[in-house]
């Protein structure tokens, strides 16, 4: 039974359906001469190999004329961008008192969870190649005041027989704002291109955490993520991170040096040494970026307890 439209991706429409009391996301990929059905099937193959607690799960597939349909679980209420925006939009002095600790802890936990998930993806010799907030889904966990994050949208991911084969230079279609410099130049890139994109996402997450922590000390509504976007545009006219590495580096030094209770101090769940390490994720030289396995190791203390528990069990819709 079809329910709500969840969104539209580069290659298809996503809506919510109910099957045997289980609510699923249904992704419809319309195939044509520009997108062959064989290529679309690759997305299914990638996801079927990625059985992980923080990766969306393929339930099944079917074809209908020129349309490939993929059934996914779970259905999420937000993508990461919408999740951060919603909390900032609701931010007032009253709601800050009630939600700031839960929200900031959630984002910090997500950093550990995403590090674990990307490490798992790379261990399967798969590059995601389009890591961005809109491709990271957030779901409220039933019966608990907590949230869980998932890596999704492998529409342009590539799978390889070995890590050595992962170095490619073929043109791809992806989101330019978060792409690594070598991808923008259509140069050779390997798994480290994902690390660059993930580092940019982490910076935006930390900017949002910072906005919450400084809110009581400001007269207006802070939005450090928006300020970071404006700084990038003002510098080069191009909002892409790879075109503004120096600007972003200076911004990082500025906010990381700020003094604010709970911000990278002894009371924070995010140790300063871990946050400082994020700077190495966004350097121009791919070989200087850390591996996903190192990120997983460094962030082990801030991830959730379900990271190693396997894919989510099916829950009947309420």
KELUMKE-172944 format. One record per residue (C-alpha): residue number from 0; residue in one letter; x, z, y. Coordinates in steps of 0.001 Angstrom, whole numbers, padded with zeros to 6 digits. Layout:
# KELUMKE-172944
@lomar->NUM&tilum->a&c1->X&c3->Z&c2->Y
...
***
This chain:
# KELUMKE-172944
@lomar->0&tilum->x&c1->000000&c3->000000&c2->000000
@lomar->1&tilum->x&c1->001499&c3->-001080&c2->003320
@lomar->2&tilum->x&c1->001688&c3->001504&c2->006104
@lomar->3&tilum->x&c1->003789&c3->001332&c2->009284
@lomar->4&tilum->x&c1->006365&c3->-001134&c2->010591
@lomar->5&tilum->x&c1->009683&c3->000720&c2->010787
@lomar->6&tilum->x&c1->011806&c3->-001883&c2->012525
@lomar->7&tilum->x&c1->013285&c3->-005348&c2->012646
@lomar->8&tilum->x&c1->016829&c3->-006118&c2->011603
@lomar->9&tilum->x&c1->019045&c3->-009161&c2->012039
@lomar->10&tilum->x&c1->017670&c3->-010770&c2->008901
@lomar->11&tilum->x&c1->014242&c3->-009294&c2->008283
@lomar->12&tilum->x&c1->011393&c3->-006883&c2->008868
@lomar->13&tilum->x&c1->011247&c3->-003313&c2->007555
@lomar->14&tilum->x&c1->007971&c3->-001513&c2->006950
@lomar->15&tilum->x&c1->006766&c3->001529&c2->005050
@lomar->16&tilum->x&c1->004837&c3->001212&c2->001784
@lomar->17&tilum->x&c1->003492&c3->003670&c2->-000756
@lomar->18&tilum->x&c1->004005&c3->003085&c2->-004478
@lomar->19&tilum->x&c1->002879&c3->005627&c2->-007089
@lomar->20&tilum->x&c1->002672&c3->008297&c2->-004368
@lomar->21&tilum->x&c1->006278&c3->007623&c2->-003305
@lomar->22&tilum->x&c1->006809&c3->006417&c2->000257
@lomar->23&tilum->x&c1->009362&c3->003609&c2->000366
@lomar->24&tilum->x&c1->010943&c3->001392&c2->002993
@lomar->25&tilum->x&c1->010305&c3->-002297&c2->002291
@lomar->26&tilum->x&c1->012828&c3->-004721&c2->003750
@lomar->27&tilum->x&c1->011691&c3->-008345&c2->003820
@lomar->28&tilum->x&c1->014494&c3->-010866&c2->004172
@lomar->29&tilum->x&c1->013269&c3->-014356&c2->005025
@lomar->30&tilum->x&c1->015642&c3->-016918&c2->003550
@lomar->31&tilum->x&c1->016226&c3->-020380&c2->005006
@lomar->32&tilum->x&c1->019011&c3->-022928&c2->005382
@lomar->33&tilum->x&c1->020932&c3->-020464&c2->007562
@lomar->34&tilum->x&c1->020474&c3->-017561&c2->005145
@lomar->35&tilum->x&c1->020430&c3->-018493&c2->001476
@lomar->36&tilum->x&c1->018579&c3->-016301&c2->-000984
@lomar->37&tilum->x&c1->021827&c3->-015921&c2->-002935
@lomar->38&tilum->x&c1->023517&c3->-014414&c2->000124
@lomar->39&tilum->x&c1->020616&c3->-012068&c2->000769
@lomar->40&tilum->x&c1->020817&c3->-010817&c2->-002810
@lomar->41&tilum->x&c1->024347&c3->-009583&c2->-002024
@lomar->42&tilum->x&c1->022875&c3->-006741&c2->000028
@lomar->43&tilum->x&c1->021059&c3->-005523&c2->-003058
@lomar->44&tilum->x&c1->024235&c3->-005694&c2->-005132
@lomar->45&tilum->x&c1->026126&c3->-003615&c2->-002558
@lomar->46&tilum->x&c1->023485&c3->-000910&c2->-002423
@lomar->47&tilum->x&c1->023005&c3->-000745&c2->-006181
@lomar->48&tilum->x&c1->026687&c3->000132&c2->-006513
@lomar->49&tilum->x&c1->026445&c3->002842&c2->-003869
@lomar->50&tilum->x&c1->024674&c3->005756&c2->-005535
@lomar->51&tilum->x&c1->025414&c3->008535&c2->-003044
@lomar->52&tilum->x&c1->023580&c3->011381&c2->-001367
@lomar->53&tilum->x&c1->024076&c3->009838&c2->002088
@lomar->54&tilum->x&c1->023435&c3->006171&c2->001271
@lomar->55&tilum->x&c1->019938&c3->004668&c2->001124
@lomar->56&tilum->x&c1->018856&c3->004024&c2->-002452
@lomar->57&tilum->x&c1->017621&c3->000705&c2->-003874
@lomar->58&tilum->x&c1->014446&c3->001262&c2->-005889
@lomar->59&tilum->x&c1->013719&c3->-002354&c2->-006778
@lomar->60&tilum->x&c1->013517&c3->-005947&c2->-005599
@lomar->61&tilum->x&c1->011260&c3->-008962&c2->-005954
@lomar->62&tilum->x&c1->010935&c3->-012430&c2->-004468
@lomar->63&tilum->x&c1->007929&c3->-014096&c2->-002910
@lomar->64&tilum->x&c1->008514&c3->-017770&c2->-002136
@lomar->65&tilum->x&c1->011369&c3->-017770&c2->000412
@lomar->66&tilum->x&c1->011295&c3->-014022&c2->000971
@lomar->67&tilum->x&c1->013476&c3->-011473&c2->-000790
@lomar->68&tilum->x&c1->011932&c3->-007989&c2->-000736
@lomar->69&tilum->x&c1->014031&c3->-004842&c2->-001206
@lomar->70&tilum->x&c1->012412&c3->-001444&c2->-001780
@lomar->71&tilum->x&c1->014502&c3->001432&c2->-000424
@lomar->72&tilum->x&c1->014342&c3->005223&c2->-000545
@lomar->73&tilum->x&c1->014037&c3->007443&c2->001412
@lomar->74&tilum->x&c1->012029&c3->006505&c2->004496
@lomar->75&tilum->x&c1->013619&c3->008003&c2->007604
@lomar->76&tilum->x&c1->011929&c3->009026&c2->010844
@lomar->77&tilum->x&c1->014810&c3->008050&c2->013143
@lomar->78&tilum->x&c1->018011&c3->006114&c2->013394
@lomar->79&tilum->x&c1->020870&c3->008178&c2->014834
@lomar->80&tilum->x&c1->020545&c3->006654&c2->018306
@lomar->81&tilum->x&c1->016825&c3->007462&c2->018510
@lomar->82&tilum->x&c1->017453&c3->010946&c2->017096
@lomar->83&tilum->x&c1->019991&c3->011798&c2->019797
@lomar->84&tilum->x&c1->017839&c3->010220&c2->022524
@lomar->85&tilum->x&c1->014741&c3->012150&c2->021480
@lomar->86&tilum->x&c1->016475&c3->015500&c2->021684
@lomar->87&tilum->x&c1->017986&c3->014698&c2->025071
@lomar->88&tilum->x&c1->014614&c3->013487&c2->026402
@lomar->89&tilum->x&c1->013003&c3->016784&c2->025392
@lomar->90&tilum->x&c1->015778&c3->018872&c2->026867
@lomar->91&tilum->x&c1->014556&c3->021565&c2->029266
@lomar->92&tilum->x&c1->015740&c3->025096&c2->029829
@lomar->93&tilum->x&c1->013077&c3->026414&c2->027448
@lomar->94&tilum->x&c1->013694&c3->023937&c2->024645
@lomar->95&tilum->x&c1->017456&c3->024334&c2->025035
@lomar->96&tilum->x&c1->017163&c3->028002&c2->024149
@lomar->97&tilum->x&c1->015200&c3->027105&c2->021016
@lomar->98&tilum->x&c1->016942&c3->023987&c2->019769
@lomar->99&tilum->x&c1->020493&c3->023685&c2->021076
@lomar->100&tilum->x&c1->022181&c3->025547&c2->018229
@lomar->101&tilum->x&c1->020224&c3->023748&c2->015513
@lomar->102&tilum->x&c1->020738&c3->020324&c2->017074
@lomar->103&tilum->x&c1->024446&c3->020664&c2->017807
@lomar->104&tilum->x&c1->025104&c3->022107&c2->014351
@lomar->105&tilum->x&c1->023177&c3->019187&c2->012862
@lomar->106&tilum->x&c1->025304&c3->016569&c2->014631
@lomar->107&tilum->x&c1->028509&c3->018350&c2->013670
@lomar->108&tilum->x&c1->027362&c3->018484&c2->010047
@lomar->109&tilum->x&c1->026533&c3->014768&c2->010204
@lomar->110&tilum->x&c1->030177&c3->014063&c2->011070
@lomar->111&tilum->x&c1->031286&c3->015650&c2->007804
@lomar->112&tilum->x&c1->028535&c3->013897&c2->005836
@lomar->113&tilum->x&c1->029345&c3->010460&c2->007269
@lomar->114&tilum->x&c1->033052&c3->010931&c2->006566
@lomar->115&tilum->x&c1->032187&c3->011692&c2->002949
@lomar->116&tilum->x&c1->029811&c3->008727&c2->002666
@lomar->117&tilum->x&c1->032218&c3->006185&c2->004172
@lomar->118&tilum->x&c1->034980&c3->007466&c2->001901
@lomar->119&tilum->x&c1->032710&c3->006865&c2->-001100
@lomar->120&tilum->x&c1->031808&c3->003367&c2->000153
@lomar->121&tilum->x&c1->035473&c3->002436&c2->000570
@lomar->122&tilum->x&c1->036293&c3->003844&c2->-002876
@lomar->123&tilum->x&c1->033873&c3->001240&c2->-004254
@lomar->124&tilum->x&c1->035930&c3->-001438&c2->-002429
@lomar->125&tilum->x&c1->033105&c3->-002172&c2->-000006
@lomar->126&tilum->x&c1->033430&c3->-002566&c2->003748
@lomar->127&tilum->x&c1->030243&c3->-001826&c2->005652
@lomar->128&tilum->x&c1->031329&c3->-003903&c2->008677
@lomar->129&tilum->x&c1->028505&c3->-002886&c2->011014
@lomar->130&tilum->x&c1->028667&c3->000886&c2->011446
@lomar->131&tilum->x&c1->026651&c3->001872&c2->014504
@lomar->132&tilum->x&c1->024027&c3->004515&c2->015367
@lomar->133&tilum->x&c1->021114&c3->002167&c2->014609
@lomar->134&tilum->x&c1->022404&c3->001653&c2->011061
@lomar->135&tilum->x&c1->022570&c3->005394&c2->010388
@lomar->136&tilum->x&c1->019198&c3->006870&c2->009467
@lomar->137&tilum->x&c1->018041&c3->010457&c2->009974
@lomar->138&tilum->x&c1->015347&c3->012168&c2->007946
@lomar->139&tilum->x&c1->013734&c3->015577&c2->008362
@lomar->140&tilum->x&c1->014088&c3->017490&c2->005110
@lomar->141&tilum->x&c1->010818&c3->018681&c2->003681
@lomar->142&tilum->x&c1->010209&c3->022411&c2->003777
@lomar->143&tilum->x&c1->013291&c3->023159&c2->005862
@lomar->144&tilum->x&c1->014224&c3->023030&c2->009575
@lomar->145&tilum->x&c1->017095&c3->020670&c2->008826
@lomar->146&tilum->x&c1->017956&c3->016973&c2->008813
@lomar->147&tilum->x&c1->019912&c3->014575&c2->006635
@lomar->148&tilum->x&c1->021756&c3->011388&c2->007559
@lomar->149&tilum->x&c1->022096&c3->008163&c2->005564
@lomar->150&tilum->x&c1->024232&c3->005034&c2->005833
@lomar->151&tilum->x&c1->022021&c3->001934&c2->005772
@lomar->152&tilum->x&c1->021880&c3->-001809&c2->006501
@lomar->153&tilum->x&c1->024541&c3->-003479&c2->004404
@lomar->154&tilum->x&c1->023363&c3->-006926&c2->005479
@lomar->155&tilum->x&c1->026871&c3->-008068&c2->006406
@lomar->156&tilum->x&c1->028843&c3->-005787&c2->004085
@lomar->157&tilum->x&c1->031430&c3->-007315&c2->001822
@lomar->158&tilum->x&c1->032401&c3->-006196&c2->-001677
@lomar->159&tilum->x&c1->035839&c3->-006823&c2->-003153
@lomar->160&tilum->x&c1->037392&c3->-006539&c2->-006588
@lomar->161&tilum->x&c1->040238&c3->-004489&c2->-005126
@lomar->162&tilum->x&c1->041303&c3->-002936&c2->-001862
@lomar->163&tilum->x&c1->043983&c3->-005619&c2->-001457
@lomar->164&tilum->x&c1->041266&c3->-008277&c2->-001238
@lomar->165&tilum->x&c1->039506&c3->-006436&c2->001582
@lomar->166&tilum->x&c1->041768&c3->-007941&c2->004256
@lomar->167&tilum->x&c1->039783&c3->-010884&c2->005646
@lomar->168&tilum->x&c1->039549&c3->-012984&c2->008774
@lomar->169&tilum->x&c1->036249&c3->-014812&c2->008251
@lomar->170&tilum->x&c1->033746&c3->-014874&c2->011135
@lomar->171&tilum->x&c1->030857&c3->-012442&c2->010721
@lomar->172&tilum->x&c1->027727&c3->-011500&c2->012619
@lomar->173&tilum->x&c1->027714&c3->-007894&c2->013788
@lomar->174&tilum->x&c1->027203&c3->-005576&c2->016717
@lomar->175&tilum->x&c1->029912&c3->-006188&c2->019302
@lomar->176&tilum->x&c1->029776&c3->-002804&c2->021038
@lomar->177&tilum->x&c1->031216&c3->-000845&c2->018101
@lomar->178&tilum->x&c1->033430&c3->-003462&c2->016451
@lomar->179&tilum->x&c1->037179&c3->-002995&c2->016119
@lomar->180&tilum->x&c1->039591&c3->-005030&c2->018299
@lomar->181&tilum->x&c1->040800&c3->-007099&c2->015340
@lomar->182&tilum->x&c1->037208&c3->-008009&c2->014494
@lomar->183&tilum->x&c1->036514&c3->-009091&c2->018081
@lomar->184&tilum->x&c1->039580&c3->-011339&c2->017882
@lomar->185&tilum->x&c1->038488&c3->-012709&c2->014466
@lomar->186&tilum->x&c1->041828&c3->-011455&c2->013154
@lomar->187&tilum->x&c1->042545&c3->-010028&c2->009724
@lomar->188&tilum->x&c1->040834&c3->-006697&c2->009123
@lomar->189&tilum->x&c1->040512&c3->-004244&c2->006288
@lomar->190&tilum->x&c1->038775&c3->-000915&c2->005728
@lomar->191&tilum->x&c1->040289&c3->000428&c2->008958
@lomar->192&tilum->x&c1->037805&c3->-001688&c2->010949
@lomar->193&tilum->x&c1->035068&c3->000599&c2->009612
@lomar->194&tilum->x&c1->037132&c3->003608&c2->010699
@lomar->195&tilum->x&c1->037294&c3->002289&c2->014276
@lomar->196&tilum->x&c1->033518&c3->001805&c2->014394
@lomar->197&tilum->x&c1->032905&c3->005223&c2->012850
@lomar->198&tilum->x&c1->035239&c3->006806&c2->015403
@lomar->199&tilum->x&c1->033181&c3->005308&c2->018229
@lomar->200&tilum->x&c1->030011&c3->006713&c2->016677
@lomar->201&tilum->x&c1->031680&c3->010122&c2->016383
@lomar->202&tilum->x&c1->032611&c3->009981&c2->020073
@lomar->203&tilum->x&c1->028981&c3->009378&c2->021025
@lomar->204&tilum->x&c1->027876&c3->012224&c2->018776
@lomar->205&tilum->x&c1->030383&c3->014579&c2->020380
@lomar->206&tilum->x&c1->029264&c3->013374&c2->023827
@lomar->207&tilum->x&c1->025709&c3->014371&c2->022908
@lomar->208&tilum->x&c1->026848&c3->017775&c2->021622
@lomar->209&tilum->x&c1->028740&c3->018267&c2->024876
@lomar->210&tilum->x&c1->025616&c3->017380&c2->026889
@lomar->211&tilum->x&c1->023709&c3->020168&c2->025172
@lomar->212&tilum->x&c1->026427&c3->022762&c2->025625
@lomar->213&tilum->x&c1->026946&c3->022116&c2->029352
@lomar->214&tilum->x&c1->023203&c3->021910&c2->030138
@lomar->215&tilum->x&c1->022787&c3->025577&c2->031224
@lomar->216&tilum->x&c1->025608&c3->025179&c2->033757
@lomar->217&tilum->x&c1->024222&c3->022086&c2->035518
@lomar->218&tilum->x&c1->021327&c3->021561&c2->037899
@lomar->219&tilum->x&c1->020383&c3->018169&c2->036451
@lomar->220&tilum->x&c1->019931&c3->016732&c2->032993
@lomar->221&tilum->x&c1->023319&c3->015832&c2->031489
@lomar->222&tilum->x&c1->023731&c3->012724&c2->029372
@lomar->223&tilum->x&c1->027392&c3->012324&c2->028571
@lomar->224&tilum->x&c1->026697&c3->009421&c2->026229
@lomar->225&tilum->x&c1->025064&c3->007479&c2->029069
@lomar->226&tilum->x&c1->027948&c3->008352&c2->031382
@lomar->227&tilum->x&c1->030393&c3->007006&c2->028808
@lomar->228&tilum->x&c1->028428&c3->003737&c2->028684
@lomar->229&tilum->x&c1->028472&c3->003470&c2->032483
@lomar->230&tilum->x&c1->032220&c3->004114&c2->032580
@lomar->231&tilum->x&c1->032802&c3->001265&c2->030134
@lomar->232&tilum->x&c1->030602&c3->-001130&c2->032088
@lomar->233&tilum->x&c1->032215&c3->-000185&c2->035410
@lomar->234&tilum->x&c1->035700&c3->-000741&c2->034042
@lomar->235&tilum->x&c1->035341&c3->-004203&c2->032524
@lomar->236&tilum->x&c1->031711&c3->-005247&c2->032778
@lomar->237&tilum->x&c1->031740&c3->-005216&c2->028987
@lomar->238&tilum->x&c1->030183&c3->-002187&c2->027235
@lomar->239&tilum->x&c1->032138&c3->-002831&c2->024020
@lomar->240&tilum->x&c1->034450&c3->000017&c2->023045
@lomar->241&tilum->x&c1->037293&c3->-002302&c2->022027
@lomar->242&tilum->x&c1->037406&c3->-003724&c2->025578
@lomar->243&tilum->x&c1->037710&c3->-000264&c2->027135
@lomar->244&tilum->x&c1->040047&c3->001721&c2->024917
@lomar->245&tilum->x&c1->042011&c3->003166&c2->027862
@lomar->246&tilum->x&c1->038820&c3->004218&c2->029665
@lomar->247&tilum->x&c1->037406&c3->005874&c2->026566
@lomar->248&tilum->x&c1->040730&c3->007591&c2->025886
@lomar->249&tilum->x&c1->040749&c3->009040&c2->029409
@lomar->250&tilum->x&c1->037128&c3->010142&c2->029042
@lomar->251&tilum->x&c1->037985&c3->011835&c2->025760
@lomar->252&tilum->x&c1->040843&c3->013757&c2->027358
@lomar->253&tilum->x&c1->038547&c3->014836&c2->030178
@lomar->254&tilum->x&c1->035734&c3->016271&c2->028092
@lomar->255&tilum->x&c1->038008&c3->017625&c2->025354
@lomar->256&tilum->x&c1->039815&c3->019583&c2->028050
@lomar->257&tilum->x&c1->036587&c3->021033&c2->029431
@lomar->258&tilum->x&c1->035921&c3->024748&c2->029165
@lomar->259&tilum->x&c1->032454&c3->025517&c2->027843
@lomar->260&tilum->x&c1->031233&c3->028267&c2->025479
@lomar->261&tilum->x&c1->030961&c3->026844&c2->021977
@lomar->262&tilum->x&c1->032790&c3->023622&c2->022865
@lomar->263&tilum->x&c1->035797&c3->023217&c2->020569
@lomar->264&tilum->x&c1->036584&c3->026931&c2->020813
@lomar->265&tilum->x&c1->036659&c3->029733&c2->018287
@lomar->266&tilum->x&c1->032866&c3->029937&c2->018149
@lomar->267&tilum->x&c1->032359&c3->026214&c2->017474
@lomar->268&tilum->x&c1->031654&c3->024773&c2->014020
@lomar->269&tilum->x&c1->033792&c3->021807&c2->015071
@lomar->270&tilum->x&c1->037453&c3->022891&c2->014990
@lomar->271&tilum->x&c1->039476&c3->021424&c2->017844
@lomar->272&tilum->x&c1->042055&c3->019996&c2->015462
@lomar->273&tilum->x&c1->039332&c3->017978&c2->013741
@lomar->274&tilum->x&c1->037899&c3->016697&c2->017031
@lomar->275&tilum->x&c1->041373&c3->015820&c2->018291
@lomar->276&tilum->x&c1->041944&c3->013808&c2->015129
@lomar->277&tilum->x&c1->039091&c3->011474&c2->016078
@lomar->278&tilum->x&c1->041360&c3->009941&c2->018721
@lomar->279&tilum->x&c1->043457&c3->008365&c2->015962
@lomar->280&tilum->x&c1->040362&c3->006578&c2->014639
@lomar->281&tilum->x&c1->039989&c3->004468&c2->017778
@lomar->282&tilum->x&c1->043528&c3->003246&c2->018389
@lomar->283&tilum->x&c1->044064&c3->-000540&c2->018694
@lomar->284&tilum->x&c1->046531&c3->-000775&c2->015799
@lomar->285&tilum->x&c1->044634&c3->-000783&c2->012463
@lomar->286&tilum->x&c1->047537&c3->000646&c2->010450
@lomar->287&tilum->x&c1->047650&c3->003709&c2->012728
@lomar->288&tilum->x&c1->044077&c3->004735&c2->011924
@lomar->289&tilum->x&c1->043424&c3->007365&c2->009255
@lomar->290&tilum->x&c1->041897&c3->006508&c2->005912
@lomar->291&tilum->x&c1->038361&c3->007537&c2->005029
@lomar->292&tilum->x&c1->039744&c3->009832&c2->002327
@lomar->293&tilum->x&c1->041758&c3->011726&c2->004940
@lomar->294&tilum->x&c1->038686&c3->012024&c2->007174
@lomar->295&tilum->x&c1->036726&c3->013410&c2->004236
@lomar->296&tilum->x&c1->039431&c3->015990&c2->003570
@lomar->297&tilum->x&c1->039699&c3->017097&c2->007206
@lomar->298&tilum->x&c1->035937&c3->017434&c2->007666
@lomar->299&tilum->x&c1->035249&c3->019164&c2->004348
@lomar->300&tilum->x&c1->034289&c3->022447&c2->006029
@lomar->301&tilum->x&c1->031577&c3->020919&c2->008244
@lomar->302&tilum->x&c1->029716&c3->018702&c2->005776
@lomar->303&tilum->x&c1->026425&c3->019630&c2->004116
@lomar->304&tilum->x&c1->026041&c3->021185&c2->000668
@lomar->305&tilum->x&c1->024412&c3->018011&c2->-000750
@lomar->306&tilum->x&c1->027259&c3->015557&c2->-000154
@lomar->307&tilum->x&c1->028275&c3->015524&c2->-003827
@lomar->308&tilum->x&c1->024809&c3->015913&c2->-005352
@lomar->309&tilum->x&c1->024032&c3->012225&c2->-005899
@lomar->310&tilum->x&c1->021083&c3->010176&c2->-004572
@lomar->311&tilum->x&c1->017938&c3->011961&c2->-003406
@lomar->312&tilum->x&c1->015310&c3->012674&c2->-006042
@lomar->313&tilum->x&c1->011959&c3->011023&c2->-005390
@lomar->314&tilum->x&c1->009409&c3->013142&c2->-003535
@lomar->315&tilum->x&c1->005681&c3->012448&c2->-003544
@lomar->316&tilum->x&c1->004370&c3->011528&c2->-000094
@lomar->317&tilum->x&c1->002357&c3->014206&c2->001672
***
